[in-house]
Amino acid sequence: MYIPRRFAHRGVTQAAPENTLGAFEAAVALGLEGIELDVRLSRDGVPVVIHDPNLTRLTCGHPSKHSIARVEDLDWEALSRMEIPYANHTVTEEPSREAENEFLALLPGRVLGQEYNLDYVKAYEKEPRMAKLMRLADFLDWFADETPATMEAEIEICADGLAKPVFALLDGHRALGRCIVFSGHPVQIAEMQMFAAREGKPAGLRLGANLRRIDEDILEEMEDMDLFEIGLDPGRFTVEDVRALEARGIAALANLMDTRAWWARLPEMGCYGFKTNYAGAYTKFMKII
């Protein structure tokens, strides 16, 4: 039975807060084939591994502060001091059996915290550990030195102005050949593609675009794009779409849909990979050894 490559969405977030070293280390421990992570730019131009434009959600429940600061307004020195609580910031071990979409599958989970009805102060008393943010440069060094040579990193550009510094970090880096740089926002996809066409990209770097669906307009748009992969939403693509992309030399990566019904269909879809918030539960469900 064909099994697509498993990409831990923001790391294994049952083990540690999203986009932190502990979550990435857990992906290695589970034997996954890939890690997905997000990158934004600090005020002093440092690519930082974080998804949200601000720190509100990640620092919620900290006993001394609840930051509403924007990532782009803080230097890396300030960002490096931020503490991310484990308490109420890890995801449940299993998705909801009744869930019919990604949002419901994450409740209680990333949205509200694993024990969403527990006061954050009391949660902190039970789980006082803290995580820290990472620079993309630190992630790349760790990824090159501490992960299997077959593992891949899918790096999502989440803000404007990142193509140049991200490409510069990857240029000549020993992790380069195992990285895919992509975005799901049309403006940032265009910026990345234009920068690669105008300035060039590091030799061997693979690019992606989370386009979510396939239609005639998108196929025409793709003609002028440098693409290794395209992200597609469950329910919005077919096996024929996957094969059509493969005929163009482009891989299909299935986006999040952490329900057992979708997991059971994945082998027949023929996707290159699959992003999941529940890598451990998916692995057990598919009886992957």
C-alpha positions as CSV (number, residue, x, y, z in Angstrom):
1,M,0.0,0.0,0.0
2,Y,1.3,3.4,-1.0
3,I,1.8,5.8,2.0
4,P,2.6,9.5,1.3
5,R,5.4,11.2,3.2
6,R,4.3,12.4,6.6
7,F,5.0,16.1,7.3
8,A,4.5,17.2,10.9
9,H,2.6,20.5,10.7
10,R,4.7,23.0,12.8
11,G,6.3,19.9,14.3
12,V,4.7,17.3,16.6
13,T,2.7,19.7,18.7
14,Q,1.6,17.0,21.1
15,A,5.2,17.0,22.4
16,A,5.9,20.8,22.6
17,P,4.5,24.1,21.4
18,E,4.3,24.6,17.7
19,N,7.4,25.7,15.7
20,T,9.8,25.0,18.6
21,L,12.8,22.7,18.8
22,G,10.9,20.2,21.1
23,A,8.2,19.8,18.5
24,F,10.8,19.3,15.7
25,E,12.8,16.8,17.8
26,A,9.6,14.8,18.4
27,A,9.1,14.5,14.6
28,V,12.6,12.9,14.3
29,A,11.8,10.6,17.2
30,L,8.6,9.4,15.5
31,G,10.5,8.6,12.3
32,L,8.6,11.0,10.1
33,E,9.6,11.9,6.6
34,G,9.2,15.7,6.9
35,I,8.7,18.8,9.1
36,E,6.7,21.9,8.1
37,L,7.6,25.2,9.7
38,D,6.7,28.9,9.3
39,V,9.0,31.9,9.0
40,R,8.5,35.6,9.6
41,L,11.0,38.5,9.6
42,S,12.0,40.4,12.7
43,R,12.5,44.2,12.8
44,D,16.3,43.8,12.3
45,G,15.8,41.4,9.3
46,V,16.2,38.0,11.0
47,P,14.1,35.2,9.7
48,V,12.3,33.7,12.8
49,V,10.5,30.4,13.0
50,I,6.9,31.5,13.9
51,H,3.5,31.4,12.2
52,D,1.5,34.2,13.7
53,P,2.2,37.9,13.0
54,N,2.1,38.6,16.7
55,L,3.0,36.7,20.0
56,T,-0.5,36.9,21.5
57,R,-1.5,33.2,21.1
58,L,1.9,31.8,21.8
59,T,2.5,33.6,25.0
60,C,-1.1,33.4,26.3
61,G,-1.1,32.0,29.8
62,H,2.5,33.1,30.7
63,P,2.4,34.0,34.4
64,S,4.1,37.3,33.9
65,K,3.0,38.6,30.6
66,H,0.7,38.2,27.6
67,S,2.4,39.8,24.7
68,I,0.5,41.5,21.9
69,A,3.7,42.6,20.2
70,R,4.1,42.0,16.4
71,V,7.0,40.0,15.3
72,E,8.0,42.6,12.7
73,D,8.2,45.3,15.5
74,L,10.7,43.4,17.6
75,D,14.4,42.7,17.1
76,W,15.7,39.2,17.4
77,E,17.3,40.0,20.8
78,A,13.8,40.7,22.2
79,L,12.2,37.8,20.5
80,S,14.8,35.4,21.7
81,R,13.9,36.3,25.3
82,M,10.2,35.5,24.8
83,E,9.0,32.4,26.7
84,I,6.3,30.1,25.2
85,P,4.4,28.1,27.8
86,Y,3.9,24.4,27.3
87,A,0.8,24.7,29.5
88,N,-2.3,24.7,27.3
89,H,-0.1,25.0,24.2
90,T,0.1,21.4,23.1
91,V,-2.4,19.5,21.0
92,T,-4.5,16.5,22.0
93,E,-3.1,13.1,21.1
94,E,-6.1,12.2,18.9
95,P,-8.3,14.2,16.6
96,S,-12.0,14.3,17.4
97,R,-13.7,11.3,15.9
98,E,-16.7,13.4,15.0
99,A,-14.6,16.1,13.3
100,E,-15.5,16.8,9.7
101,N,-12.9,19.5,9.1
102,E,-9.5,20.7,10.3
103,F,-10.9,23.3,12.7
104,L,-13.1,20.8,14.6
105,A,-10.4,18.2,14.6
106,L,-8.2,20.6,16.6
107,L,-10.8,21.2,19.3
108,P,-9.7,20.9,22.0
109,G,-6.3,21.4,20.6
110,R,-4.2,24.2,19.1
111,V,-7.0,26.7,19.1
112,L,-8.0,26.6,22.7
113,G,-5.3,24.5,24.4
114,Q,-5.4,20.9,25.3
115,E,-7.2,21.6,28.6
116,Y,-9.2,24.5,27.3
117,N,-11.5,24.7,30.3
118,L,-8.5,24.9,32.7
119,D,-7.4,28.4,33.9
120,Y,-4.0,29.2,32.4
121,V,-2.5,30.0,35.8
122,K,-3.6,26.7,37.1
123,A,-2.4,25.0,33.9
124,Y,1.0,26.6,34.4
125,E,1.2,25.2,37.9
126,K,0.8,21.7,36.5
127,E,3.2,22.3,33.6
128,P,5.7,25.0,34.1
129,R,8.0,24.3,31.2
130,M,8.8,27.0,28.7
131,A,10.0,26.9,25.1
132,K,11.8,29.6,23.0
133,L,11.6,30.8,19.5
134,M,14.3,29.8,17.0
135,R,16.0,31.7,14.1
136,L,15.7,29.9,10.8
137,A,19.5,29.8,10.8
138,D,19.4,27.8,14.0
139,F,16.8,25.4,12.6
140,L,18.8,24.8,9.5
141,D,21.9,23.9,11.4
142,W,20.0,21.6,13.7
143,F,18.2,20.0,10.7
144,A,21.4,19.4,8.8
145,D,23.2,17.8,11.8
146,E,20.5,16.1,13.8
147,T,18.0,14.6,11.4
148,P,18.1,11.7,8.9
149,A,19.4,12.4,5.5
150,T,16.0,11.4,4.0
151,M,14.0,13.9,6.1
152,E,12.7,17.0,4.4
153,A,11.8,20.5,5.7
154,E,9.0,22.5,4.2
155,I,9.6,26.1,5.0
156,E,6.6,28.4,4.6
157,I,7.2,32.1,4.0
158,C,4.5,33.9,6.0
159,A,5.4,37.6,5.4
160,D,6.7,39.9,2.7
161,G,10.4,40.5,2.2
162,L,11.5,37.0,3.1
163,A,12.6,35.6,-0.3
164,K,16.0,37.3,-0.3
165,P,17.1,36.5,3.3
166,V,15.7,32.9,3.2
167,F,17.4,32.2,-0.1
168,A,20.6,33.7,1.3
169,L,20.5,31.5,4.4
170,L,20.0,28.4,2.3
171,D,22.6,29.2,-0.4
172,G,25.4,26.7,0.2
173,H,23.9,25.4,3.4
174,R,24.4,21.7,4.0
175,A,20.6,21.3,4.5
176,L,19.7,23.0,1.1
177,G,18.9,19.8,-0.8
178,R,16.4,18.7,1.7
179,C,14.4,21.9,1.9
180,I,11.3,23.1,0.1
181,V,10.4,26.8,0.3
182,F,6.8,27.7,-0.3
183,S,4.0,30.0,0.6
184,G,0.2,29.9,0.6
185,H,-0.4,33.6,0.1
186,P,-0.6,34.9,-3.5
187,V,1.5,38.0,-2.8
188,Q,4.3,36.0,-1.2
189,I,4.2,33.3,-3.9
190,A,4.6,36.0,-6.5
191,E,7.4,37.6,-4.6
192,M,9.3,34.4,-4.3
193,Q,8.8,33.4,-7.9
194,M,9.8,36.9,-9.2
195,F,12.9,37.0,-7.0
196,A,13.9,33.5,-8.2
197,A,13.4,34.5,-11.8
198,R,15.2,37.9,-11.4
199,E,18.0,37.1,-8.9
200,G,18.2,33.4,-9.2
201,K,17.8,30.8,-6.5
202,P,20.4,28.6,-4.7
203,A,21.2,25.6,-7.0
204,G,19.1,22.7,-5.9
205,L,16.5,24.6,-3.9
206,R,13.0,23.4,-4.5
207,L,10.0,25.8,-4.5
208,G,6.4,25.2,-3.8
209,A,3.0,27.0,-3.8
210,N,0.0,26.2,-1.7
211,L,-2.6,26.8,-4.4
212,R,-5.3,24.6,-2.7
213,R,-7.0,23.5,-5.9
214,I,-6.5,22.8,-9.5
215,D,-8.4,24.4,-12.4
216,E,-7.7,25.6,-15.9
217,D,-6.7,29.1,-14.7
218,I,-4.2,27.7,-12.2
219,L,-2.7,25.3,-14.7
220,E,-2.1,28.3,-17.0
221,E,-0.7,30.3,-14.2
222,M,1.7,27.5,-13.3
223,E,3.3,27.5,-16.8
224,D,5.5,30.5,-15.8
225,M,6.3,29.2,-12.3
226,D,9.3,27.3,-10.9
227,L,7.6,24.6,-8.9
228,F,8.6,21.3,-7.2
229,E,5.3,20.9,-5.4
230,I,1.8,22.3,-5.1
231,G,-0.3,22.1,-1.9
232,L,-3.9,21.0,-2.4
233,D,-6.9,21.0,-0.1
234,P,-8.7,17.7,0.7
235,G,-11.9,17.4,-1.2
236,R,-10.7,19.9,-3.9
237,F,-8.6,17.6,-6.0
238,T,-8.7,14.2,-7.6
239,V,-6.4,11.4,-8.4
240,E,-6.5,12.7,-12.0
241,D,-5.3,16.1,-10.7
242,V,-2.3,14.4,-9.0
243,R,-1.4,12.5,-12.1
244,A,-1.7,15.7,-14.3
245,L,0.7,17.5,-12.0
246,E,3.1,14.5,-12.0
247,A,3.1,14.7,-15.9
248,R,4.3,18.2,-15.5
249,G,7.0,17.1,-13.1
250,I,5.2,18.7,-10.1
251,A,4.5,16.8,-6.8
252,A,1.1,17.1,-5.0
253,L,1.2,17.7,-1.3
254,A,-2.1,17.2,0.6
255,N,-3.0,19.9,3.1
256,L,-4.5,19.4,6.5
257,M,-7.6,17.3,7.0
258,D,-7.1,15.2,10.1
259,T,-10.0,12.9,10.0
260,R,-9.9,9.1,9.8
261,A,-12.1,9.1,6.7
262,W,-9.6,11.3,4.9
263,W,-6.6,9.3,6.2
264,A,-8.2,6.1,4.8
265,R,-8.4,7.7,1.4
266,L,-4.9,9.1,1.3
267,P,-3.2,6.0,-0.2
268,E,-5.4,6.0,-3.2
269,M,-4.8,9.7,-3.9
270,G,-1.1,9.1,-4.8
271,C,0.1,12.4,-3.2
272,Y,3.9,12.9,-2.6
273,G,3.2,13.9,1.0
274,F,0.6,14.9,3.6
275,K,0.7,17.6,6.3
276,T,-0.8,16.6,9.6
277,N,-1.3,17.9,13.1
278,Y,-1.6,14.3,14.4
279,A,1.4,12.5,13.1
280,G,1.4,9.9,15.9
281,A,-2.3,9.1,15.6
282,Y,-2.1,9.0,11.8
283,T,0.9,6.6,12.0
284,K,-1.0,4.3,14.3
285,F,-4.1,4.5,12.2
286,M,-2.2,3.5,9.0
287,K,-0.2,0.8,11.0
288,I,3.1,2.4,9.8
289,I,6.1,0.7,11.6
